[in-house]
Amino acid sequence: MPSASTKAAATSTAADTRLTPGAPGYRRMSFALFAAGLATFALLYSTQALLPAISAEFGATASAASWTVSAATGALALLVLPLSALSERFGRRAMMTASLAVAVVVGLLVPFAPNLEWLIALRAVQGAALAGLPASAMAFLAEEVRPRALIAAIGLFVAGNSIGGMSGRLVTGWAAQVWGWRAGLLAVGLMAVACAVVFRLLLPKARHFTPGSLNPKALATAVRTHLADPLLMRLYAIGALFMTVFGAVYTVIGYRLAEAPFSLPQGVIGSIFLVYLVGTVSSAAAGKLVGRLGRRGALYLAVGTTTAGLLLSLADALAAVLLGLVLITAGFFAGHAVASSSVSRTAKTGRAQASALYQSAYYLGSSAGGTVGAIAFHSGGWAGTVLLGLIAVLGVVSITLYGSHSARVAARAEAGRLRVRAAL
C-alpha cells in the first residue's frame, strides 16, 4: 500500500493547478511572454546597432551617442521596483499590458526626434515604460508555473529577449542602410506593435495572483529583506556584471566593425547580431545545465565561455571576432537565465520585488557597460573594452567562489550543531 507521505505528495500534485509543459494554456502563455520579451529587447536596444550612423548625423562621439542606449536601460533600472510594486496591486497582466502599450507608442515617436538631446529623452521615457514588464513577467511565471518547470519557462522568456535583440538590430541595420537610421527605428516600432497585439491576445488570465495593498512600509520591508539575503545579493551582482560585459561589447562592436581593417557597411553590421540566436539556445538550455552541473557549475561554464569569447575577439580576423561574439553571447544568456531563475526560486515572499531588484541591477549593469565600454573604446580601442569585460567576469568568478565557500562553512556549522544535539 502507498505510504501516507506518498499519498500526501500525490494529493498535493493533483491540487497544484499551476501550469506545466503540456498543460492547457502553457503554450499560449509561452508564446505570449516570448512576444513580450522580443518586443522588450527590440525596443530597448533599438539604437545600439545604429550608433555609428547616429554619431555621424549629430556629430557626436561614441560615448555621447551611447546615451541613447544607456538612458533607456538606466530609466528602466530606476523604475522597475516601483512599477513592480504597482503590479502587486493591479496585477502582473495589467502591468505588462500597460507597459508594453506605452513603450510601443513612444517607439513610434522616437524616429522623429529632431536632435540627439530629444532622442535621448524619448529613449529614457521608453525605458521607463518598459520597466513594468520584466519583473512582472518573472513574478507572473513564478506564480503561474510549477517550480520544476520554472527555469525552462523563464528560459523561453529570456530566449524572446535574445530574438528581440537580434531581430531589432537586424531590421534597423538593413533599413538604415537603405533608408537611413530613422527608418530603421520606425521599422522596429512597427514590429513591436505586432508583438504587443500577439501578447495581449495570447496571455491567459492569472489564476494564482492575489492582489496586495500599495503599502510603502511593506514594500520597504520586502526590499530590506531581499537586500539582507546574501544569496540574492550575489545573484543581483552576478546579473549586473554579466550585463556589464554584454552592454559594453554590443554598444561598441558597431564602431569597431565600421572602422579599418573591417570597414563593414551598416546593413552587414546589423546582420552581425544574428549571433543572438546562440543566446536563444543557451538560455533555453539553462535548465538542463543546472540539472547536470548545479547552479554554480552552470555559472562557471558561462563565465569560461564569455572569457574565451572576449579573448578571441581581440584578433583582427573577422571570423575570429564573429566566433568571439558567439561565445560571449552564449555565455551571457546562459548566465543570465541561471541567475534570474535562481532569484525567482530563492525568494519565498515578495517575488515581484525580488525580481525587480534583479532587473534593476541587471539594467544598471547594461547602462554602466554601455557608457564605460564606450569610454574604454575611445581611450584604448577594442582592447580597452575587452579589458573592462574581463574585469567584470573576474567579479562573477569571485562572487561565485565566495558563495561556494560560504555554503561549505554553513554546512560545517550545521553539522557541528547536529553533533552537539546528538551528544545531548
C-alpha positions in Angstrom: 0.0 0.0 0.0 1.2 3.6 -0.7 2.6 5.3 2.4 0.9 8.4 3.9 3.7 10.6 2.6 3.3 9.2 -0.9 -0.5 9.9 -0.7 0.1 13.4 0.5 2.5 14.1 -2.3 0.1 12.8 -4.8 -2.7 14.9 -3.4 -0.5 18.0 -3.4 0.5 17.4 -7.0 -3.1 16.8 -8.0 -4.2 20.0 -6.2 -1.5 22.1 -7.9 -3.3 23.9 -10.8 -0.2 25.8 -11.9 0.9 25.4 -15.5 3.4 22.8 -16.6 4.6 21.8 -20.1 1.8 20.0 -22.0 -1.0 21.5 -19.8 -3.7 23.7 -21.4 -2.6 27.3 -21.5 1.1 26.7 -21.1 1.9 27.0 -24.8 -0.2 30.2 -25.1 1.5 31.7 -22.1 4.9 30.8 -23.5 4.2 32.4 -26.9 2.7 35.5 -25.3 5.7 36.1 -23.0 8.1 35.2 -25.8 6.5 38.0 -27.9 6.7 40.4 -24.9 10.4 39.5 -24.4 11.0 40.0 -28.1 9.4 43.5 -28.1 11.2 44.5 -24.9 14.7 43.9 -26.2 13.9 45.1 -29.7 12.7 48.4 -28.4 15.2 48.8 -25.5 18.3 48.3 -27.7 16.9 49.7 -31.0 19.6 52.4 -31.3 22.5 50.1 -30.4 23.3 48.9 -34.0 22.7 52.4 -35.3 25.2 54.3 -33.1 27.8 55.0 -35.8 25.0 56.4 -38.0 23.6 58.5 -35.2 27.1 59.8 -34.3 27.6 60.8 -38.0 24.3 62.7 -38.3 24.6 64.6 -35.0 28.4 64.9 -34.9 28.5 63.0 -31.6 31.3 60.9 -30.0 30.7 57.2 -29.3 30.3 57.9 -25.6 27.7 60.7 -26.3 25.7 58.5 -28.7 25.8 55.6 -26.3 23.5 57.5 -24.1 20.6 56.7 -26.5 21.0 53.1 -25.1 22.1 53.9 -21.5 19.3 56.4 -20.9 16.7 53.7 -21.8 18.3 51.0 -19.7 19.1 53.4 -16.8 15.4 54.6 -16.7 14.2 51.0 -16.7 16.6 50.2 -13.8 15.3 53.1 -11.7 11.6 52.4 -12.2 11.4 48.6 -12.3 11.0 48.4 -8.5 8.1 51.0 -8.1 6.3 49.6 -11.1 6.7 46.0 -9.8 5.0 47.3 -6.6 2.1 48.5 -8.7 1.9 45.1 -10.2 1.3 43.6 -6.7 -1.8 45.8 -6.5 -3.2 45.8 -10.1 -1.9 42.5 -11.4 1.0 41.3 -13.5 -1.0 41.0 -16.6 -2.4 44.6 -16.4 1.1 46.0 -15.7 2.7 44.1 -18.6 0.0 45.2 -21.0 0.2 48.9 -20.0 4.0 49.0 -20.1 4.2 47.4 -23.5 1.5 49.7 -24.9 3.2 52.9 -23.7 6.6 51.7 -24.9 5.2 50.9 -28.3 3.6 54.4 -28.7 6.9 56.1 -27.7 8.7 53.8 -30.1 6.7 55.3 -33.0 7.7 58.8 -31.9 11.5 58.1 -31.5 12.3 58.1 -35.2 11.2 61.8 -35.4 13.5 63.2 -32.7 14.9 66.4 -34.1 18.3 66.2 -32.3 20.4 64.0 -30.0 19.0 65.5 -26.8 15.4 64.8 -27.8 16.4 61.3 -28.9 18.0 60.5 -25.6 15.0 62.0 -23.7 12.5 59.9 -25.7 14.6 56.8 -25.2 14.6 57.4 -21.4 10.8 57.6 -21.5 10.7 54.4 -23.5 12.9 52.6 -21.0 10.8 53.9 -18.1 7.7 52.5 -19.8 9.3 49.1 -20.3 10.3 48.9 -16.6 6.9 47.4 -15.8 7.4 44.4 -17.9 10.5 42.3 -17.0 9.9 41.9 -13.2 6.2 41.5 -13.7 6.8 38.7 -16.2 9.2 36.9 -13.8 6.7 37.2 -11.0 3.8 36.0 -13.3 5.8 32.9 -14.2 6.7 32.2 -10.6 3.1 32.3 -9.6 1.5 30.5 -12.6 4.1 27.8 -13.4 5.1 24.8 -11.3 8.6 25.1 -9.7 10.1 22.2 -11.7 9.2 23.9 -14.9 10.1 27.5 -13.9 13.7 27.6 -15.2 12.5 26.3 -18.6 9.7 28.9 -18.7 12.0 31.8 -17.8 14.5 30.5 -20.3 11.8 30.8 -23.0 11.1 34.4 -21.9 14.9 35.2 -22.0 15.0 33.5 -25.4 12.4 36.0 -26.6 14.8 38.7 -25.3 17.6 37.3 -27.4 15.4 37.0 -30.6 14.2 40.6 -30.0 17.7 41.9 -29.6 18.8 40.1 -32.8 15.8 41.0 -34.9 15.7 44.6 -33.8 19.3 45.1 -34.7 19.0 43.2 -37.9 15.9 45.2 -39.0 17.4 48.6 -38.1 20.7 47.8 -39.7 19.4 46.9 -43.2 16.6 49.5 -43.1 19.2 52.2 -42.1 21.5 51.2 -44.9 18.7 51.7 -47.5 16.6 54.5 -46.0 18.5 55.9 -43.0 18.6 55.2 -39.3 15.2 56.9 -38.6 13.5 54.4 -40.9 15.3 51.6 -39.0 13.8 52.8 -35.7 10.4 53.1 -37.3 10.6 49.5 -38.5 11.3 48.3 -35.0 8.4 50.3 -33.7 6.0 48.6 -36.1 7.4 45.2 -35.3 6.8 45.9 -31.6 3.2 46.8 -32.3 2.7 43.4 -33.8 4.3 41.7 -30.7 2.1 43.7 -28.4 -1.0 42.5 -30.2 0.1 38.9 -30.0 1.0 39.3 -26.3 -2.4 40.7 -25.4 -4.4 38.1 -27.4 -2.5 35.0 -26.1 -1.6 35.7 -22.5 -4.0 33.7 -20.2 -5.6 35.3 -17.2 -3.7 34.9 -13.9 -5.2 32.2 -11.7 -2.9 32.4 -8.8 -2.4 36.1 -8.3 -3.6 37.6 -5.0 -3.8 41.5 -5.0 -1.8 43.2 -2.4 -2.1 46.7 -1.0 0.1 49.7 -2.0 1.8 49.9 1.4 5.2 51.8 1.2 6.2 50.3 4.6 5.6 46.8 3.4 7.5 47.5 0.2 10.4 48.9 2.1 10.4 45.8 4.4 10.3 43.5 1.4 13.2 45.3 -0.2 15.3 45.3 3.0 14.6 41.6 3.4 15.8 40.8 -0.1 18.9 43.1 0.3 19.7 41.3 3.5 19.7 37.9 1.9 23.4 37.1 0.9 22.4 34.7 -1.9 20.0 37.2 -3.5 22.7 39.9 -3.3 25.2 37.6 -5.0 22.7 36.9 -7.7 22.0 40.6 -8.3 25.7 41.3 -8.5 26.2 38.4 -11.0 23.4 39.7 -13.2 24.8 43.2 -13.2 28.4 42.0 -14.0 27.2 39.7 -16.9 25.2 42.6 -18.3 28.2 45.0 -18.0 30.1 42.7 -20.3 27.3 42.3 -22.8 26.4 46.0 -22.8 30.0 47.1 -23.4 30.6 44.6 -26.2 27.4 45.3 -28.2 27.5 49.1 -27.7 31.0 49.3 -29.2 31.1 46.5 -31.7 29.4 48.5 -34.4 32.1 51.2 -34.2 34.9 48.6 -34.4 33.4 46.8 -37.4 32.8 50.1 -39.2 36.5 51.0 -38.9 39.6 49.5 -40.6 40.5 46.7 -41.0 36.8 45.6 -41.4 35.1 48.7 -42.8 31.7 47.0 -43.0 28.5 48.7 -44.2 25.6 49.4 -41.8 23.5 46.5 -43.1 26.2 44.0 -42.6 27.0 45.3 -39.1 23.3 44.8 -38.3 23.5 41.2 -39.6 26.3 40.5 -37.1 23.6 40.4 -34.4 22.3 37.1 -35.9 24.6 35.6 -33.3 21.8 36.4 -30.8 20.3 33.1 -32.0 23.0 31.4 -30.0 21.6 33.2 -26.9 18.2 31.7 -27.7 19.6 28.2 -27.5 21.9 28.8 -24.4 19.1 30.5 -22.4 16.6 27.8 -23.2 19.1 25.1 -22.2 19.9 26.8 -18.9 17.6 24.4 -17.0 19.4 21.3 -18.3 22.8 22.9 -17.5 21.7 23.5 -13.9 20.4 19.9 -13.7 23.7 18.5 -14.8 26.3 20.9 -13.3 24.4 22.6 -10.5 23.8 26.4 -10.3 27.5 27.2 -9.6 28.8 24.8 -12.2 26.5 26.4 -14.8 27.7 29.8 -13.9 31.4 28.8 -14.2 30.7 27.4 -17.6 29.0 30.6 -18.6 32.0 32.6 -17.3 34.5 30.4 -19.1 32.6 30.7 -22.4 32.3 34.5 -22.1 36.0 34.9 -21.2 37.1 32.8 -24.2 34.9 34.9 -26.5 36.4 38.2 -25.2 40.0 37.0 -25.7 39.2 35.6 -29.2 37.6 38.9 -30.3 40.9 40.7 -29.9 42.1 39.2 -33.2 41.9 41.3 -36.4 40.3 38.5 -38.4 36.6 38.9 -39.0 36.0 35.1 -38.4 37.7 35.3 -35.0 35.7 38.3 -34.0 32.4 36.6 -35.0 33.3 33.4 -33.1 34.2 35.6 -30.1 30.8 37.2 -30.3 29.1 33.8 -30.5 30.9 32.7 -27.3 30.2 36.0 -25.4 26.5 35.8 -26.3 26.1 32.1 -25.4 27.9 32.7 -22.0 25.9 35.8 -21.2 22.5 34.4 -21.9 23.2 31.2 -20.1 24.5 33.1 -17.0 21.5 35.5 -17.1 19.0 32.7 -17.3 20.6 30.8 -14.4 20.9 33.9 -12.2 17.4 35.3 -12.9 15.6 31.9 -12.4 17.6 31.4 -9.2 16.2 34.7 -7.9 12.6 33.6 -8.5 13.2 30.3 -6.7 15.1 31.8 -3.8 12.6 34.5 -2.9 9.7 32.9 -0.9 7.8 36.2 -0.4 7.7 39.5 -2.3 8.8 37.7 -5.6 7.9 40.8 -7.7 10.3 42.9 -5.6 13.0 40.3 -5.6 12.8 40.1 -9.4 12.6 43.8 -9.7 15.8 44.2 -7.7 17.5 41.7 -10.0 16.2 43.6 -13.1 17.3 46.9 -11.6 20.9 45.6 -11.0 20.9 43.9 -14.5 19.9 47.0 -16.4 22.2 49.3 -14.3 24.9 46.9 -15.4 23.8 47.5 -19.0 23.9 51.2 -18.6 27.3 51.1 -17.0 28.6 48.7 -19.6 27.4 50.8 -22.5 28.8 54.1 -21.2 32.0 52.9 -19.6 32.6 50.5 -22.6 32.3 53.4 -25.0 34.8 55.4 -22.9 37.1 52.5 -22.7 36.9 52.1 -26.5 37.6 55.8 -27.0 40.7 55.6 -24.7 42.1 52.2 -25.5 40.3 50.8 -28.6 38.7 47.4 -28.6 41.4 46.1 -26.2 40.1 48.6 -23.6 36.5 47.3 -24.0 37.8 43.7 -23.7 39.7 44.6 -20.5 36.5 46.0 -19.0 34.7 42.8 -19.8 37.5 40.6 -18.3 37.3 42.6 -15.1 33.6 42.0 -14.9 33.8 38.3 -15.5 36.5 38.1 -12.8 34.0 39.7 -10.5 31.4 36.9 -11.3 34.0 34.2 -10.5 35.0 35.9 -7.2 31.3 36.1 -6.1 30.6 32.5 -7.1 33.7 31.2 -5.3 32.7 33.2 -2.2 29.2 31.7 -2.4 30.7 28.2 -2.5 33.0 28.9 0.4 30.1 30.4 2.5 27.9 27.3 1.7 30.7 25.0 2.9 31.2 27.0 6.1 27.4 26.9 6.8 27.3 23.2 6.1 30.1 22.5 8.6 28.5 24.7 11.2 25.1 22.9 10.8 26.9 19.5 11.0 28.5 20.7 14.2 25.2 21.7 15.7 23.7 18.4 14.8 26.6 16.5 16.5 26.1 18.6 19.7 22.4 17.8 19.8 23.1 14.1 19.3 25.6 14.2 22.1 23.0 15.8 24.4 
